[in-house]
Amino acid sequence: MALSALDRAQHMAQQILIFARLHNHHVVTVDEVEAVMSRDADTEQGKANRTTVRRIIRQRAEIERVRVIFTREERYWAIREQLHHMTADQVAALADSIADGGDDDPRGWDKELVDAIGAHRSNRPTPARLYGCTPVSIRLWKDPATVAVEETPAVDPYPALYRSLSAADMTSAVYDVTASQDGVKRHCPPQPGKRLALAVAIKHGAGARVEGTAELFTVDWRGVQKGPGDIVFTFRRRAAVPSVDVEAAREASGLSVGDLVEVSGHKVETDKGWDYVPAWYGHLRDVWVSDGQIVARVDGPEGEPGVPLLSDLRPVRWHMRTVNGGTPERIPSLDALREINNAMSWGVREMSESAGTARIDYGDVRGEVWLRPATSAEIATEQKPERERYAEGDRVIVRGTFYRHETRRTYVLDEYEGTVTQWVAGHYNVRAVEPDEDGVTYGVRPCAVRELRPVPPTVDDVANVPHDLYLSGELRHEGVPADQVRRAVKNLRFKRAPFYQDAEGAIVVENQRYVPQRPAGNPEPAPAPREWSEKDVRRARGFAARWRAETVCAEPPVRREPTDEALAECFAHTVRPLDPELYPLVRQELAGWDARIVAEDARRPENTPAVSPAPLFTALAAYEATNDTVMNPAPEDLERLARHLLSMAPGAPSPQRRALVTAHYALEAAAESLRAAAERRGKPGQLPVVNAARHQADEAIGATRQAILAVQPNAERIRPTDIPTTAETIRAATRAYLTVTGTLEELAAVGTGTPTVRVWCSSDKKTGTNCTARITAGISCELGHIPAHPPIVIKFRKLHRRLNAADNARNLLTSHRLVVDSGVPVEFVNDPSV
């Protein structure tokens, strides 16, 4: 049976697409279409119409993941994409090759190729479509035919070099190695010549070109596929010179391996002329002798190590960088001078003659920056990483700032005292101690490290005994009067200088430390019993719940003693591990846990067990509470939602129980933030407070929904098959649904009322033809109908216009076979208001 014209075109298009995927790198061109159709010219599909074949290929190109290049414009932009990914030298070489080819070069007659090269090399801006493009991997132009030239076989210089190395004395020979790549030379560690002949033989066998004599030879890896790259190594035999003590030279320079050093800028000679290498800083890794000079390996700015002379190194210099008058930060002087140079033409407002001190006003969100050389005391002071400078619970002074775009100015807020809560995403979260002292937000505020400084001790905190002064760990003065230390503290507080008082009562400022003297016969006083704060008790109770979830409530249960080692192992994978000082409080909470559970169960109604008899309906009530709360969350609604999670926890598996506990604490924290935001209403800066609290509440509700669905995936919406149909299941479902929101009267009516399935029906007010039926199982009593689940809503059009909505719903649900136990009545109630 002969194929139709469309079938022939489809078969031919499929053959061309297969050829493009297998042999043409997923690209379909006009030449490929002609080649494949010429190959299959004797077959049935080879007689297809070329225009129809191209149209089918273009239609299926996206599905087959091939690129179609049929028109001149498509070929022009494909060539532009290839030129965009080529270097300027490669494009220039291609243009010169076309110019040298003359009239015999087919590329000179290719209009799209010539136009693309001309547009690429012009000064016109690069089109946006070329950024991020992926060029095709095939050549889109025809190269000129190559003329075969008979080459004389080259003489391999390796045998002569090998004989020279074998005859030379290699026992004590040392070779200096220099690597040359892309015109840049660098020193490499020296190589002993004892086994160099064997190493050269191995390199020659790997494909490298080796030539020279035993005094000077090269190993050329250019063009070798499995080599280290396009690099040439030069081996020069070191002349017999007096030995150089590398360690003595390093010690004389005052540097040690691992120190942060600064490399001064210098010029290097390359194949293209002299090039300037800018100064950089990095860690000193190694020191050795090369060409009679002592060189070192220093970590480079882009990851690759540099090999400068040891004489070009010096210890890194430091500057102090202060942003908007905040806490100074120590940075390398190279970074400071580079910042001054970049802002020289528009941002620098003040600068010293030596360019060591400068004030830069950026006029944007970066604000004002002061740069000055660091003092010797500031250099000697240890500077920890940002995330290790403050611990949870540390008291700090917050000097917040905010930027106003209208005036392009950065404003400094009033300072206030706060408590560090945690380190998150490059900043510290700090909670204000006094809410009225915070002019921006109440509760937790993200603060950069430069906006914080430790709370300085007061004059009254200085011990009334003589002090010993330690400078950089060395004792300098003994018996400094306490009044002198108090004056120093008073002056430091006035200058707002960063200093603190450690656990021993010593005043620490930079590298100075005033330690109070202790009488020889006076032992250290016994530590006073610690008073646990409400926050400590709350944290310990939460971690005690985690311990019980992984031991007593696990599946199967695990019996372990809450020792310090066991608690540390259990809490090691938490986001913020518990402080070991709170372990006694955790054991105290665990000891009274069973008694507290018994007391809470005693306050429950007798017909409400600890574990829900119908966990699905408990989850339905919890998820419905999230829908009621998400629009306008209030603290009371979040606390009620948290109680819903506690009602689900006893019957949940161990992994999902942890998620419920986590969501429970997130809801309590969000409720506390909402209360704090309510107290700030009507005061300056209330909008950021309210927005932050609302955002925290939304995130807590989202986490709650995920935790509920992890326990009961069908809790988002009740299905018709989940409706309880017997009296026992209806009572159990109603009791589970009212675990949190039910009153004592409703819970008592669950056992005395009548299980019923109620269908509440209504019709629209316009035409009356559209009806809505809400099916709810529950308990009918004197209080009314107590539902056992959210209603199932069914919308339909009236089948009988003369009957009301209830009668139409009865006929519809009877035809759909609403299966209910014979002892459970079904009530169809028509909405009287419609």
LINRAPE-V252441 format. One record per residue. N is the residue number from 1. RES is the residue in three letters. SS is DSSP state (~ for helix, > for strand, _ for the rest). NEAR is the number of other C-alpha atoms within 12 Angstrom. Layout:
{{N,RES,SS,NEAR} {N,RES,SS,NEAR}}
This chain:
{{1,MET,_,5} {2,ALA,_,11} {3,LEU,_,17} {4,SER,_,15} {5,ALA,~,20} {6,LEU,~,22} {7,ASP,~,22} {8,ARG,~,27} {9,ALA,~,29} {10,GLN,~,31} {11,HIS,~,29} {12,MET,~,39} {13,ALA,~,39} {14,GLN,~,29} {15,GLN,~,29} {16,ILE,~,43} {17,LEU,~,38} {18,ILE,~,25} {19,PHE,~,25} {20,ALA,~,31} {21,ARG,~,21} {22,LEU,~,14} {23,HIS,~,17} {24,ASN,_,25} {25,HIS,_,22} {26,HIS,_,27} {27,VAL,>,37} {28,VAL,>,43} {29,THR,>,35} {30,VAL,~,26} {31,ASP,~,22} {32,GLU,~,30} {33,VAL,~,38} {34,GLU,~,24} {35,ALA,~,20} {36,VAL,~,33} {37,MET,~,32} {38,SER,~,19} {39,ARG,~,19} {40,ASP,_,21} {41,ALA,_,19} {42,ASP,_,12} {43,THR,_,18} {44,GLU,_,23} {45,GLN,~,31} {46,GLY,~,30} {47,LYS,~,29} {48,ALA,_,31} {49,ASN,_,26} {50,ARG,~,29} {51,THR,~,21} {52,THR,~,23} {53,VAL,~,35} {54,ARG,~,32} {55,ARG,~,20} {56,ILE,~,29} {57,ILE,~,36} {58,ARG,~,28} {59,GLN,~,20} {60,ARG,~,21} {61,ALA,~,26} {62,GLU,~,15} {63,ILE,~,13} {64,GLU,~,23} {65,ARG,_,19} {66,VAL,_,26} {67,ARG,>,31} {68,VAL,>,37} {69,ILE,>,29} {70,PHE,_,27} {71,THR,_,17} {72,ARG,~,20} {73,GLU,~,17} {74,GLU,~,23} {75,ARG,~,32} {76,TYR,~,27} {77,TRP,~,31} {78,ALA,~,35} {79,ILE,~,37} {80,ARG,~,34} {81,GLU,~,32} {82,GLN,~,29} {83,LEU,~,37} {84,HIS,~,29} {85,HIS,_,22} {86,MET,_,19} {87,THR,_,14} {88,ALA,~,16} {89,ASP,~,13} {90,GLN,~,17} {91,VAL,~,27} {92,ALA,~,19} {93,ALA,~,16} {94,LEU,~,26} {95,ALA,~,26} {96,ASP,~,18} {97,SER,~,19} {98,ILE,~,26} {99,ALA,~,18} {100,ASP,~,16} {101,GLY,~,19} {102,GLY,~,15} {103,ASP,~,13} {104,ASP,~,17} {105,ASP,_,21} {106,PRO,~,21} {107,ARG,~,30} {108,GLY,~,26} {109,TRP,~,20} {110,ASP,_,22} {111,LYS,~,18} {112,GLU,~,24} {113,LEU,~,35} {114,VAL,~,27} {115,ASP,~,24} {116,ALA,~,32} {117,ILE,~,33} {118,GLY,~,21} {119,ALA,~,23} {120,HIS,~,30} {121,ARG,~,24} {122,SER,_,14} {123,ASN,_,9} {124,ARG,_,9} {125,PRO,_,12} {126,THR,_,17} {127,PRO,_,16} {128,ALA,~,10} {129,ARG,~,15} {130,LEU,~,20} {131,TYR,_,15} {132,GLY,_,11} {133,CYS,_,18} {134,THR,_,18} {135,PRO,_,26} {136,VAL,_,28} {137,SER,_,19} {138,ILE,_,23} {139,ARG,_,20} {140,LEU,_,33} {141,TRP,_,26} {142,LYS,_,18} {143,ASP,_,19} {144,PRO,_,18} {145,ALA,_,11} {146,THR,_,10} {147,VAL,_,6} {148,ALA,_,6} {149,VAL,_,6} {150,GLU,_,6} {151,GLU,_,7} {152,THR,_,6} {153,PRO,_,6} {154,ALA,_,8} {155,VAL,_,12} {156,ASP,_,15} {157,PRO,_,20} {158,TYR,~,30} {159,PRO,~,20} {160,ALA,~,19} {161,LEU,~,29} {162,TYR,~,27} {163,ARG,~,20} {164,SER,~,23} {165,LEU,~,31} {166,SER,~,22} {167,ALA,~,15} {168,ALA,_,21} {169,ASP,_,20} {170,MET,_,23} {171,THR,_,16} {172,SER,_,17} {173,ALA,_,26} {174,VAL,>,31} {175,TYR,>,35} {176,ASP,>,33} {177,VAL,>,31} {178,THR,>,28} {179,ALA,>,28} {180,SER,>,26} {181,GLN,>,21} {182,ASP,_,16} {183,GLY,_,18} {184,VAL,>,25} {185,LYS,>,25} {186,ARG,>,31} {187,HIS,>,34} {188,CYS,>,30} {189,PRO,>,26} {190,PRO,>,29} {191,GLN,>,29} {192,PRO,>,22} {193,GLY,_,28} {194,LYS,_,19} {195,ARG,_,21} {196,LEU,~,30} {197,ALA,~,32} {198,LEU,~,18} {199,ALA,~,20} {200,VAL,~,35} {201,ALA,~,24} {202,ILE,~,18} {203,LYS,~,26} {204,HIS,~,26} {205,GLY,~,18} {206,ALA,_,20} {207,GLY,_,21} {208,ALA,_,31} {209,ARG,>,32} {210,VAL,>,35} {211,GLU,>,31} {212,GLY,>,27} {213,THR,_,27} {214,ALA,_,32} {215,GLU,_,25} {216,LEU,>,24} {217,PHE,>,31} {218,THR,>,33} {219,VAL,>,39} {220,ASP,>,30} {221,TRP,_,27} {222,ARG,_,22} {223,GLY,_,16} {224,VAL,_,20} {225,GLN,_,12} {226,LYS,_,14} {227,GLY,_,20} {228,PRO,_,20} {229,GLY,_,19} {230,ASP,_,21} {231,ILE,_,25} {232,VAL,>,30} {233,PHE,>,37} {234,THR,>,33} {235,PHE,>,36} {236,ARG,>,30} {237,ARG,>,33} {238,ARG,_,27} {239,ALA,_,17} {240,ALA,_,13} {241,VAL,_,13} {242,PRO,_,10} {243,SER,_,18} {244,VAL,_,19} {245,ASP,_,16} {246,VAL,~,23} {247,GLU,~,21} {248,ALA,~,16} {249,ALA,~,23} {250,ARG,~,28} {251,GLU,~,14} {252,ALA,~,14} {253,SER,~,21} {254,GLY,_,17} {255,LEU,_,29} {256,SER,_,26} {257,VAL,_,24} {258,GLY,_,17} {259,ASP,_,22} {260,LEU,>,25} {261,VAL,>,36} {262,GLU,>,35} {263,VAL,>,35} {264,SER,_,25} {265,GLY,_,19} {266,HIS,>,17} {267,LYS,>,16} {268,VAL,>,18} {269,GLU,>,17} {270,THR,>,17} {271,ASP,_,13} {272,LYS,_,10} {273,GLY,>,11} {274,TRP,>,14} {275,ASP,>,16} {276,TYR,>,14} {277,VAL,>,20} {278,PRO,_,18} {279,ALA,_,28} {280,TRP,>,35} {281,TYR,>,35} {282,GLY,>,34} {283,HIS,>,29} {284,LEU,>,33} {285,ARG,>,25} {286,ASP,>,28} {287,VAL,>,36} {288,TRP,>,33} {289,VAL,>,34} {290,SER,>,33} {291,ASP,_,28} {292,GLY,_,25} {293,GLN,>,27} {294,ILE,>,32} {295,VAL,>,33} {296,ALA,>,41} {297,ARG,>,35} {298,VAL,>,35} {299,ASP,_,26} {300,GLY,_,25} {301,PRO,_,19} {302,GLU,_,11} {303,GLY,_,12} {304,GLU,_,12} {305,PRO,_,23} {306,GLY,>,37} {307,VAL,_,36} {308,PRO,_,41} {309,LEU,>,32} {310,LEU,~,37} {311,SER,~,23} {312,ASP,~,27} {313,LEU,>,36} {314,ARG,>,29} {315,PRO,>,29} {316,VAL,_,28} {317,ARG,_,32} {318,TRP,>,32} {319,HIS,>,32} {320,MET,>,36} {321,ARG,>,34} {322,THR,>,30} {323,VAL,>,33} {324,ASN,_,34} {325,GLY,_,29} {326,GLY,_,31} {327,THR,_,28} {328,PRO,_,28} {329,GLU,>,37} {330,ARG,>,35} {331,ILE,>,26} {332,PRO,>,29} {333,SER,~,31} {334,LEU,~,32} {335,ASP,~,27} {336,ALA,~,32} {337,LEU,~,33} {338,ARG,~,21} {339,GLU,~,29} {340,ILE,~,34} {341,ASN,~,19} {342,ASN,~,15} {343,ALA,_,23} {344,MET,_,20} {345,SER,_,13} {346,TRP,_,15} {347,GLY,_,24} {348,VAL,>,26} {349,ARG,>,21} {350,GLU,>,23} {351,MET,>,23} {352,SER,_,16} {353,GLU,_,8} {354,SER,_,12} {355,ALA,_,23} {356,GLY,_,28} {357,THR,_,28} {358,ALA,>,32} {359,ARG,>,32} {360,ILE,>,33} {361,ASP,>,30} {362,TYR,_,27} {363,GLY,_,24} {364,ASP,_,21} {365,VAL,_,21} {366,ARG,_,23} {367,GLY,_,28} {368,GLU,>,31} {369,VAL,>,36} {370,TRP,>,37} {371,LEU,>,39} {372,ARG,>,34} {373,PRO,>,31} {374,ALA,_,28} {375,THR,_,16} {376,SER,~,19} {377,ALA,~,20} {378,GLU,~,26} {379,ILE,~,24} {380,ALA,~,19} {381,THR,_,24} {382,GLU,_,19} {383,GLN,_,20} {384,LYS,_,12} {385,PRO,_,13} {386,GLU,~,21} {387,ARG,~,20} {388,GLU,~,17} {389,ARG,_,23} {390,TYR,_,29} {391,ALA,_,22} {392,GLU,_,25} {393,GLY,_,24} {394,ASP,_,29} {395,ARG,>,27} {396,VAL,>,37} {397,ILE,>,39} {398,VAL,>,40} {399,ARG,_,37} {400,GLY,_,36} {401,THR,>,31} {402,PHE,>,25} {403,TYR,>,21} {404,ARG,>,16} {405,HIS,_,14} {406,GLU,_,10} {407,THR,_,13} {408,ARG,_,17} {409,ARG,>,20} {410,THR,>,25} {411,TYR,>,24} {412,VAL,>,23} {413,LEU,_,23} {414,ASP,_,18} {415,GLU,_,26} {416,TYR,>,32} {417,GLU,>,30} {418,GLY,>,38} {419,THR,>,31} {420,VAL,>,36} {421,THR,>,27} {422,GLN,>,27} {423,TRP,>,27} {424,VAL,>,21} {425,ALA,_,13} {426,GLY,_,16} {427,HIS,>,25} {428,TYR,>,34} {429,ASN,>,33} {430,VAL,>,39} {431,ARG,>,33} {432,ALA,>,34} {433,VAL,_,26} {434,GLU,_,17} {435,PRO,~,25} {436,ASP,~,23} {437,GLU,~,26} {438,ASP,_,32} {439,GLY,_,30} {440,VAL,_,36} {441,THR,_,39} {442,TYR,_,41} {443,GLY,_,40} {444,VAL,>,36} {445,ARG,>,37} {446,PRO,>,32} {447,CYS,>,35} {448,ALA,_,31} {449,VAL,~,35} {450,ARG,~,32} {451,GLU,~,36} {452,LEU,>,41} {453,ARG,>,37} {454,PRO,>,34} {455,VAL,_,28} {456,PRO,_,33} {457,PRO,_,32} {458,THR,_,23} {459,VAL,~,23} {460,ASP,~,16} {461,ASP,~,22} {462,VAL,_,33} {463,ALA,_,28} {464,ASN,_,22} {465,VAL,_,24} {466,PRO,_,24} {467,HIS,>,31} {468,ASP,>,30} {469,LEU,>,29} {470,TYR,>,24} {471,LEU,>,22} {472,SER,_,21} {473,GLY,_,18} {474,GLU,>,15} {475,LEU,>,18} {476,ARG,>,17} {477,HIS,>,18} {478,GLU,>,20} {479,GLY,>,22} {480,VAL,>,26} {481,PRO,_,23} {482,ALA,~,28} {483,ASP,~,19} {484,GLN,~,22} {485,VAL,~,35} {486,ARG,~,26} {487,ARG,~,18} {488,ALA,~,28} {489,VAL,~,31} {490,LYS,~,23} {491,ASN,~,20} {492,LEU,~,24} {493,ARG,~,23} {494,PHE,~,15} {495,LYS,~,13} {496,ARG,_,26} {497,ALA,_,26} {498,PRO,_,32} {499,PHE,_,33} {500,TYR,>,33} {501,GLN,>,28} {502,ASP,_,21} {503,ALA,_,11} {504,GLU,_,20} {505,GLY,_,24} {506,ALA,_,31} {507,ILE,>,36} {508,VAL,>,34} {509,VAL,>,34} {510,GLU,_,27} {511,ASN,_,26} {512,GLN,>,30} {513,ARG,>,33} {514,TYR,>,42} {515,VAL,>,36} {516,PRO,>,30} {517,GLN,_,26} {518,ARG,_,20} {519,PRO,_,11} {520,ALA,_,7} {521,GLY,_,8} {522,ASN,_,9} {523,PRO,_,9} {524,GLU,_,12} {525,PRO,_,9} {526,ALA,_,8} {527,PRO,_,9} {528,ALA,_,7} {529,PRO,_,6} {530,ARG,_,12} {531,GLU,_,13} {532,TRP,_,18} {533,SER,_,13} {534,GLU,~,11} {535,LYS,~,16} {536,ASP,~,26} {537,VAL,~,22} {538,ARG,~,21} {539,ARG,~,25} {540,ALA,~,31} {541,ARG,~,30} {542,GLY,~,32} {543,PHE,~,40} {544,ALA,~,35} {545,ALA,~,36} {546,ARG,~,36} {547,TRP,~,39} {548,ARG,~,35} {549,ALA,~,32} {550,GLU,~,29} {551,THR,_,23} {552,VAL,_,23} {553,CYS,_,24} {554,ALA,_,24} {555,GLU,_,17} {556,PRO,_,12} {557,PRO,_,15} {558,VAL,_,15} {559,ARG,_,16} {560,ARG,_,18} {561,GLU,_,17} {562,PRO,_,30} {563,THR,_,17} {564,ASP,~,22} {565,GLU,~,14} {566,ALA,~,19} {567,LEU,~,34} {568,ALA,~,23} {569,GLU,~,18} {570,CYS,~,26} {571,PHE,_,28} {572,ALA,_,19} {573,HIS,_,12} {574,THR,_,18} {575,VAL,_,12} {576,ARG,_,17} {577,PRO,_,24} {578,LEU,_,33} {579,ASP,_,23} {580,PRO,~,22} {581,GLU,~,18} {582,LEU,~,29} {583,TYR,~,31} {584,PRO,~,25} {585,LEU,~,32} {586,VAL,~,35} {587,ARG,~,27} {588,GLN,~,20} {589,GLU,~,29} {590,LEU,~,30} {591,ALA,~,19} {592,GLY,_,17} {593,TRP,~,21} {594,ASP,~,17} {595,ALA,~,14} {596,ARG,~,15} {597,ILE,~,17} {598,VAL,~,13} {599,ALA,~,12} {600,GLU,~,15} {601,ASP,~,18} {602,ALA,~,15} {603,ARG,_,15} {604,ARG,_,21} {605,PRO,_,23} {606,GLU,_,14} {607,ASN,_,27} {608,THR,_,31} {609,PRO,_,22} {610,ALA,_,26} {611,VAL,_,21} {612,SER,_,30} {613,PRO,_,27} {614,ALA,_,35} {615,PRO,~,39} {616,LEU,~,40} {617,PHE,~,45} {618,THR,~,47} {619,ALA,~,49} {620,LEU,~,43} {621,ALA,~,43} {622,ALA,~,49} {623,TYR,~,41} {624,GLU,~,30} {625,ALA,~,35} {626,THR,~,39} {627,ASN,~,25} {628,ASP,~,18} {629,THR,~,30} {630,VAL,~,26} {631,MET,_,15} {632,ASN,_,19} {633,PRO,_,33} {634,ALA,_,31} {635,PRO,~,28} {636,GLU,~,20} {637,ASP,~,32} {638,LEU,~,42} {639,GLU,~,34} {640,ARG,~,30} {641,LEU,~,46} {642,ALA,~,40} {643,ARG,~,30} {644,HIS,~,41} {645,LEU,~,48} {646,LEU,~,35} {647,SER,~,41} {648,MET,~,47} {649,ALA,~,37} {650,PRO,_,29} {651,GLY,_,29} {652,ALA,_,33} {653,PRO,_,24} {654,SER,~,28} {655,PRO,~,21} {656,GLN,~,29} {657,ARG,~,34} {658,ARG,~,34} {659,ALA,~,30} {660,LEU,~,43} {661,VAL,~,38} {662,THR,~,32} {663,ALA,~,37} {664,HIS,~,38} {665,TYR,~,33} {666,ALA,~,30} {667,LEU,~,42} {668,GLU,~,32} {669,ALA,~,31} {670,ALA,~,38} {671,ALA,~,34} {672,GLU,~,27} {673,SER,~,35} {674,LEU,~,36} {675,ARG,~,27} {676,ALA,~,30} {677,ALA,~,35} {678,ALA,~,25} {679,GLU,~,22} {680,ARG,_,28} {681,ARG,_,19} {682,GLY,_,12} {683,LYS,_,21} {684,PRO,_,19} {685,GLY,_,24} {686,GLN,~,26} {687,LEU,~,20} {688,PRO,~,22} {689,VAL,~,32} {690,VAL,~,31} {691,ASN,~,22} {692,ALA,~,26} {693,ALA,~,36} {694,ARG,~,33} {695,HIS,~,22} {696,GLN,~,30} {697,ALA,~,40} {698,ASP,~,31} {699,GLU,~,23} {700,ALA,~,36} {701,ILE,~,44} {702,GLY,~,23} {703,ALA,~,29} {704,THR,~,45} {705,ARG,~,38} {706,GLN,~,27} {707,ALA,~,38} {708,ILE,~,45} {709,LEU,~,29} {710,ALA,~,27} {711,VAL,~,34} {712,GLN,_,31} {713,PRO,~,20} {714,ASN,~,23} {715,ALA,~,32} {716,GLU,_,28} {717,ARG,_,26} {718,ILE,_,29} {719,ARG,_,22} {720,PRO,~,25} {721,THR,~,14} {722,ASP,~,29} {723,ILE,_,36} {724,PRO,_,35} {725,THR,_,30} {726,THR,_,26} {727,ALA,~,30} {728,GLU,~,25} {729,THR,~,31} {730,ILE,~,39} {731,ARG,~,40} {732,ALA,~,37} {733,ALA,~,41} {734,THR,~,50} {735,ARG,~,45} {736,ALA,~,39} {737,TYR,~,44} {738,LEU,_,42} {739,THR,_,41} {740,VAL,_,34} {741,THR,_,28} {742,GLY,_,26} {743,THR,_,18} {744,LEU,~,21} {745,GLU,~,19} {746,GLU,~,32} {747,LEU,~,33} {748,ALA,~,25} {749,ALA,~,28} {750,VAL,~,41} {751,GLY,~,28} {752,THR,~,18} {753,GLY,_,27} {754,THR,>,31} {755,PRO,>,40} {756,THR,>,38} {757,VAL,>,40} {758,ARG,>,36} {759,VAL,>,35} {760,TRP,>,34} {761,CYS,>,38} {762,SER,>,33} {763,SER,>,32} {764,ASP,_,21} {765,LYS,_,14} {766,LYS,_,9} {767,THR,_,12} {768,GLY,_,23} {769,THR,_,22} {770,ASN,>,25} {771,CYS,>,35} {772,THR,>,32} {773,ALA,>,35} {774,ARG,>,32} {775,ILE,>,37} {776,THR,>,38} {777,ALA,>,43} {778,GLY,>,46} {779,ILE,>,43} {780,SER,>,31} {781,CYS,>,21} {782,GLU,_,15} {783,LEU,_,19} {784,GLY,>,18} {785,HIS,>,27} {786,ILE,>,38} {787,PRO,>,44} {788,ALA,_,45} {789,HIS,_,45} {790,PRO,_,35} {791,PRO,_,29} {792,ILE,>,26} {793,VAL,>,21} {794,ILE,>,25} {795,LYS,>,23} {796,PHE,>,25} {797,ARG,>,22} {798,LYS,_,28} {799,LEU,_,21} {800,HIS,_,20} {801,ARG,_,17} {802,ARG,_,12} {803,LEU,_,18} {804,ASN,_,30} {805,ALA,~,38} {806,ALA,~,35} {807,ASP,~,28} {808,ASN,~,34} {809,ALA,~,40} {810,ARG,~,30} {811,ASN,~,20} {812,LEU,~,26} {813,LEU,~,26} {814,THR,~,15} {815,SER,~,12} {816,HIS,_,12} {817,ARG,_,13} {818,LEU,_,23} {819,VAL,_,21} {820,VAL,_,27} {821,ASP,_,19} {822,SER,_,14} {823,GLY,_,16} {824,VAL,_,26} {825,PRO,>,24} {826,VAL,>,31} {827,GLU,>,29} {828,PHE,>,28} {829,VAL,>,26} {830,ASN,>,25} {831,ASP,_,21} {832,PRO,_,12} {833,SER,_,11} {834,VAL,_,19}}
